[in-house]
Amino acid sequence: MELERVYLNLTIEIRSIITMYYFEFGKDYVFSGESHDFWEMVYVDKGEVEVLADTTRHILKQGSLIFHKPNEFHSFTATHGRAPNVIVITFDCYSKAMGQFENRVFQLQDEERNLLAQIIEEGANTFIFPFKYPLIRKENSLIGSEQLLKNYLEMFLIILLRKKTHQENDQTLSFLPKEKDELQLVTAIIRFLEERLEFQISLTEISHHFHVAKTKLKDLFAKHTGKSIKEYFMLMKIEKAKVSIREDVHNFTEISRRLGFSSVHYFSKAFKRVCGMSPSEYAKSVKARSRIETVE
């Protein structure tokens, strides 16, 4: 006897990806604009940008994401002299549900930000990083990387659709109490670190401040960030240094001192270990990217 199949309804289906970028722009960056026949989503990871979508202007702060529908003219500029970090992904999708993203700006929460990070990570497993146009497949990419990239992107869009629906119904996303408490603690630790980038912070200090055992702190932080507190703190310092370099306000010695490094030599060594280039090499690369970049 042949059993009846249930064919699944697909709300969102990504057909192809055109570009993926993680841009680190200078403080005076201006993108004069373009339009194209595919979808584009722009996420502000750091800083602030002013976006023009057809005739509507938006100020996007850290954590904001905007969608540009096919054939919509769009441009953006860095604002207030702050050097922004921006994620841009363009893709083909003809699903009817995509209409709900038109003229939409979202403020991402932890769940969506973590999934967006997975998209970028899987993109780096699939294509040569840093991403360029056209995207170049890795010769020895991890098995299923392209399918996971497609699935993560589709999941991301569906979660945003659910979020939109919940907001319209005056509902909020719920978490299990334990998971919510853990996320709140990890978020508080990150905020604690952000406020102390000029210092060297020990695990003991953090443990005493939050009244949580060091072992539990390490386990929870690694669970929700995938990194140790020490590693995460160093990455925060280097990210802050990169922004300072792009904003061209302080020299390397001043940046080193303001971020709690014992010497500019140690700062340069740590920077190169994280970024693969020295601070001076990074500064030169930023100037080289200061020209307007467009998707051909």
ZAMITOR-707358 format. One line per field, with one value per residue (C-alpha): x, y, z; residue in one letter. Coordinates in pm, 1 decimal. Layout:
ZAMITOR-707358
px X, ...
py Y, ...
pz Z, ...
type a, ...
This chain:
ZAMITOR-707358
px 0.0, 139.2, 140.1, 22.7, 294.7, 263.3, 445.4, 583.8, 482.5, 787.6, 733.9, 1077.3, 1305.0, 1638.8, 1729.3, 2078.9, 2320.0, 2485.2, 2707.7, 2809.4, 3018.7, 3143.5, 3254.2, 3463.0, 3418.2, 3597.4, 3422.7, 3358.0, 3239.4, 2974.9, 2803.2, 2637.8, 2375.9, 2250.9, 1948.8, 1935.9, 1686.2, 1745.7, 1694.5, 1950.3, 1967.5, 2198.0, 2284.5, 2472.7, 2705.2, 2886.7, 2838.6, 2556.7, 2460.3, 2201.3, 2021.4, 1817.6, 1560.8, 1399.8, 1279.2, 1272.8, 1561.3, 1641.1, 1896.7, 2025.3, 2203.6, 2394.8, 2174.1, 1945.7, 1872.1, 1696.8, 1573.3, 1590.7, 1342.2, 1437.6, 1483.5, 1470.6, 1733.1, 1938.1, 2247.0, 2405.9, 2662.6, 2847.2, 2719.8, 2854.0, 3215.4, 3174.7, 3329.6, 3058.4, 3082.5, 2814.9, 2699.4, 2547.9, 2390.2, 2214.2, 2008.1, 1731.5, 1401.7, 1063.6, 858.6, 538.6, 620.4, 916.8, 665.5, 640.1, 1000.3, 937.4, 1008.5, 1092.3, 1360.3, 1423.5, 1610.4, 1775.5, 1779.0, 2028.7, 1859.4, 1864.0, 2216.7, 2351.2, 2187.3, 2325.7, 2671.6, 2615.3, 2526.7, 2854.9, 3049.6, 2894.4, 2958.3, 3326.7, 3311.0, 3165.3, 3341.3, 3690.5, 3706.4, 3722.6, 3427.0, 3462.8, 3241.6, 3185.9, 3189.4, 3452.2, 3376.7, 3637.9, 3794.3, 3777.3, 3467.1, 3299.2, 3039.8, 2695.3, 2821.2, 2617.4, 2300.6, 2355.9, 2415.3, 2085.2, 1905.2, 2045.7, 1945.5, 1594.8, 1564.8, 1678.5, 1410.9, 1136.6, 1228.2, 1202.0, 860.6, 744.3, 882.4, 690.3, 368.9, 416.2, 478.5, 164.2, -33.3, 123.9, 294.1, 653.0, 887.4, 918.3, 1217.9, 1244.6, 1326.6, 1663.6, 1770.4, 1652.7, 1847.0, 2162.7, 2133.3, 2076.8, 2389.3, 2604.8, 2471.0, 2551.6, 2906.2, 2960.3, 2834.1, 3066.5, 3360.3, 3262.6, 3276.2, 3627.6, 3814.6, 4092.2, 4171.9, 4292.9, 4005.9, 4049.9, 3796.6, 3812.7, 3697.2, 3404.1, 3314.7, 3310.2, 3113.1, 2834.4, 2852.0, 2884.5, 3144.0, 3428.5, 3362.1, 2996.1, 3090.9, 3331.3, 3082.5, 2788.0, 2991.8, 3139.5, 2795.5, 2636.6, 2930.2, 3148.0, 3450.6, 3624.2, 3583.6, 3953.0, 3934.0, 3610.4, 3756.5, 4062.4, 3843.2, 3643.5, 3963.9, 4084.8, 3745.1, 3758.4, 4112.6, 3999.0, 3724.5, 3973.1, 4210.2, 3931.9, 3811.7, 4172.4, 4141.7, 4436.0, 4775.5, 4877.3, 5049.8, 4740.2, 4510.1, 4734.3, 4726.0, 4351.2, 4286.3, 4503.1, 4793.4, 5126.1, 5307.0, 5242.6, 5456.0, 5224.1, 4922.1, 5063.4, 5139.7, 4787.3, 4630.9, 4822.5, 4733.9, 4362.0, 4347.9, 4631.8, 4789.2, 4960.4, 4777.0, 4965.6, 4878.7, 4514.6, 4517.0, 4654.1, 4386.7, 4111.6, 4244.1, 4258.5, 3890.9, 3781.3, 3673.7, 3307.3, 3239.3, 2942.2, 2801.2, 2851.2
py 0.0, 338.3, 580.6, 935.0, 1200.1, 1538.9, 1785.1, 2068.8, 2426.5, 2651.8, 3004.6, 3131.8, 2971.2, 3127.1, 3054.4, 3202.5, 3435.6, 3719.8, 3884.3, 3862.3, 4133.2, 4233.3, 4591.6, 4799.7, 5150.8, 5473.0, 5753.8, 5956.9, 5673.9, 5760.7, 5507.5, 5705.6, 5440.9, 5174.6, 4962.9, 4599.2, 4322.6, 4119.8, 4156.0, 4319.9, 4328.1, 4564.7, 4517.8, 4772.3, 4579.3, 4886.7, 5260.7, 5436.7, 5501.3, 5708.0, 5506.2, 5635.6, 5384.5, 5539.9, 5866.6, 5758.2, 5824.6, 5601.3, 5636.1, 5286.6, 5242.8, 4941.0, 4631.8, 4767.6, 4583.1, 4710.9, 4532.0, 4679.3, 4523.2, 4452.2, 4765.5, 4998.6, 5272.0, 5282.7, 5454.5, 5515.8, 5728.5, 5703.0, 5957.4, 6162.1, 6080.1, 5721.1, 5435.6, 5172.7, 4794.9, 4675.1, 4332.1, 4325.0, 4013.1, 4008.0, 3717.3, 3602.5, 3505.1, 3496.8, 3375.6, 3574.1, 3621.5, 3843.6, 4120.6, 4160.4, 4282.1, 4579.4, 4912.3, 4731.1, 4808.1, 4555.1, 4588.1, 4250.3, 4069.1, 3805.6, 3517.6, 3695.9, 3833.9, 3488.7, 3341.5, 3621.2, 3541.4, 3177.4, 3290.4, 3480.6, 3191.5, 2940.1, 3182.1, 3176.1, 2794.3, 2808.4, 3098.4, 3245.4, 3504.0, 3803.3, 3790.6, 3947.2, 3983.0, 3744.6, 3497.6, 3225.8, 2877.3, 2715.4, 2407.3, 2205.7, 2353.0, 2165.6, 1911.8, 2064.9, 2420.8, 2569.7, 2397.5, 2510.4, 2866.2, 2855.0, 2700.1, 2950.5, 3243.6, 3104.1, 3043.0, 3398.1, 3542.0, 3320.2, 3417.3, 3783.4, 3716.2, 3555.8, 3849.4, 4088.8, 3890.5, 3880.1, 4253.7, 4322.3, 4108.4, 4288.7, 3970.7, 3911.0, 3622.4, 3399.2, 3211.6, 2942.9, 3117.3, 2946.7, 3033.9, 3391.5, 3427.8, 3291.7, 3530.5, 3823.3, 3732.4, 3694.4, 4026.0, 4193.2, 4051.8, 4184.8, 4527.6, 4510.3, 4439.1, 4713.9, 4967.8, 4857.8, 4826.0, 5050.0, 4798.7, 4441.6, 4247.8, 3912.7, 3632.0, 3673.4, 4035.9, 3937.0, 3651.9, 3884.2, 4152.4, 3916.6, 3683.5, 3381.2, 3104.7, 3125.1, 2777.5, 2858.6, 3193.0, 3027.7, 2757.5, 2994.7, 3249.0, 2983.3, 2828.0, 3152.4, 3314.4, 3023.1, 3198.1, 3232.4, 3560.2, 3640.2, 3577.2, 3776.2, 4070.2, 4078.8, 4073.8, 4365.2, 4561.8, 4494.8, 4589.1, 4914.8, 4970.9, 4914.5, 5172.9, 5421.7, 5363.8, 5417.1, 5731.3, 5859.0, 6033.7, 5878.6, 5742.6, 5382.8, 5469.1, 5650.4, 5368.0, 5117.0, 5313.0, 5377.0, 5003.6, 4895.6, 4740.4, 4749.4, 4877.6, 4967.0, 4665.0, 4428.6, 4604.4, 4562.2, 4195.2, 4128.0, 4319.4, 4117.5, 3789.1, 3871.5, 4053.3, 3892.6, 4234.0, 4505.1, 4825.6, 5025.2, 4768.6, 4784.3, 5166.9, 5150.1, 4896.5, 5125.8, 5416.9, 5190.3, 5102.5, 5463.7, 5482.1, 5411.8, 5039.2, 4914.9, 4575.6, 4530.7
pz 0.0, -95.9, 194.2, 145.9, 149.1, 309.6, 86.6, 294.8, 233.0, 207.9, 338.8, 234.1, -24.0, -119.0, -480.5, -493.4, -313.8, -501.8, -241.2, 123.5, 283.0, 625.9, 573.1, 814.5, 682.0, 768.0, 957.5, 639.4, 416.5, 155.9, -72.1, -350.7, -422.1, -660.2, -747.0, -861.8, -931.2, -612.3, -237.2, -12.1, 365.7, 552.2, 921.0, 1130.6, 1360.0, 1493.7, 1466.1, 1285.0, 921.7, 739.9, 472.5, 179.6, 46.3, -262.4, -103.5, 262.4, 501.3, 798.5, 1076.6, 1154.3, 1483.8, 1612.7, 1594.7, 1320.4, 996.7, 683.9, 371.5, 22.2, -219.1, -583.1, -796.4, -494.9, -511.1, -190.5, -53.4, 285.5, 464.7, 794.8, 1048.6, 1340.6, 1249.8, 1367.6, 1169.3, 1107.0, 1067.7, 825.4, 707.4, 357.6, 203.8, -132.8, -261.5, -496.2, -336.4, -510.7, -212.7, -161.0, 209.0, 116.4, 53.6, 431.5, 443.8, 215.2, 385.7, 709.9, 968.2, 1246.1, 1574.7, 1624.6, 1957.4, 2077.9, 1893.4, 1557.3, 1605.2, 1688.8, 1380.3, 1163.1, 1303.1, 1201.8, 849.2, 820.4, 975.2, 734.6, 449.7, 545.3, 541.7, 189.5, 15.7, 31.2, 310.3, 312.9, 74.9, -267.6, -573.9, -737.4, -448.4, -491.1, -360.8, -138.9, -295.2, 27.7, 190.4, 474.6, 369.1, 327.2, 384.2, 98.4, 214.2, 573.9, 452.0, 261.5, 561.2, 812.4, 591.0, 544.3, 919.9, 987.4, 759.4, 902.2, 1259.3, 1158.5, 1002.5, 1327.4, 1521.7, 1297.3, 1348.9, 1725.5, 1740.5, 1542.1, 1787.4, 2086.9, 2194.1, 2300.1, 2235.2, 2540.0, 2677.7, 2937.8, 3267.4, 3304.0, 2950.4, 2994.9, 3321.0, 3157.2, 2862.5, 3095.1, 3293.0, 2981.1, 2845.9, 3178.6, 3171.3, 2818.5, 2926.5, 3229.5, 2996.7, 2751.7, 3031.7, 3132.0, 2803.4, 2938.4, 3213.7, 3250.8, 3409.1, 3584.5, 3609.7, 3988.5, 3960.5, 3741.0, 3974.5, 4276.5, 4092.8, 3983.8, 4284.1, 4056.4, 4086.8, 3835.3, 3695.3, 3632.7, 3476.0, 3233.8, 3134.6, 3081.5, 2886.9, 2658.2, 2608.0, 2485.9, 2303.7, 2196.5, 2347.7, 2682.2, 2869.8, 2819.3, 2445.3, 2412.2, 2606.8, 2382.4, 2070.4, 2213.3, 2268.8, 1914.8, 1767.8, 1962.4, 1834.4, 1474.4, 1513.9, 1663.3, 1370.6, 1117.0, 1293.9, 1295.2, 1632.5, 1823.7, 1726.4, 1799.0, 2126.7, 2253.6, 2141.4, 2314.9, 2639.4, 2624.8, 2587.8, 2878.3, 2686.4, 2867.7, 2556.5, 2194.0, 2100.2, 2289.0, 2136.3, 1785.7, 1850.1, 1984.2, 1694.6, 1436.3, 1608.0, 1585.6, 1250.4, 1056.4, 994.2, 1196.8, 1300.9, 1036.5, 766.6, 874.9, 857.6, 501.6, 400.0, 531.7, 325.4, 21.0, 73.8, 116.1, -248.9, -317.1, -358.2, -558.5, -655.1, -1026.3
type m, e, l, e, r, v, y, l, n, l, t, i, e, i, r, s, i, i, t, m, y, y, f, e, f, g, k, d, y, v, f, s, g, e, s, h, d, f, w, e, m, v, y, v, d, k, g, e, v, e, v, l, a, d, t, t, r, h, i, l, k, q, g, s, l, i, f, h, k, p, n, e, f, h, s, f, t, a, t, h, g, r, a, p, n, v, i, v, i, t, f, d, c, y, s, k, a, m, g, q, f, e, n, r, v, f, q, l, q, d, e, e, r, n, l, l, a, q, i, i, e, e, g, a, n, t, f, i, f, p, f, k, y, p, l, i, r, k, e, n, s, l, i, g, s, e, q, l, l, k, n, y, l, e, m, f, l, i, i, l, l, r, k, k, t, h, q, e, n, d, q, t, l, s, f, l, p, k, e, k, d, e, l, q, l, v, t, a, i, i, r, f, l, e, e, r, l, e, f, q, i, s, l, t, e, i, s, h, h, f, h, v, a, k, t, k, l, k, d, l, f, a, k, h, t, g, k, s, i, k, e, y, f, m, l, m, k, i, e, k, a, k, v, s, i, r, e, d, v, h, n, f, t, e, i, s, r, r, l, g, f, s, s, v, h, y, f, s, k, a, f, k, r, v, c, g, m, s, p, s, e, y, a, k, s, v, k, a, r, s, r, i, e, t, v, e
